[in-house]
Amino acid sequence: MDHRLLIVGGTGFIGRNLVLNALEKGLNIVVLSLNKPSNQQKIEGVDYLQMDITKPLQTSNQLTETPFDYVVNLSGYIDHC
């Protein structure tokens, strides 16, 4: 299967479980996260992108190069001010 899945916020608890499930189904996975996962957190066979999705120019430049068949947004933002 050559379907590509983008998971925004894929390094958290729910995202990580979704990644594992999607890998079992044979999807090509790209995880986009604000923070870079440690080597221990990385899952083999998954591509990781580190960027801030609140900065549209940065996001669009990196994501328009390769299309995705599916996108799941699990990101969250908490304003502590």
KAWO-V394081 format. One line per field, one symbol per residue. ss: DSSP state (2 for helix, 1 for strand, 0 for the rest). burial: # if it has 16 or more other C-alpha atoms within 10 Angstrom, else .. A space follows every 10 residues. Layout:
ss=???
burial=???
//
This chain:
ss=0001111100 0022222222 2222000111 1110000000 0000011111 0000022222 2220000001 1110000000 0
burial=...####### #...##.##. ..#...#### ####..#... .......##. ..#.....#. .......... ....#..... .
//
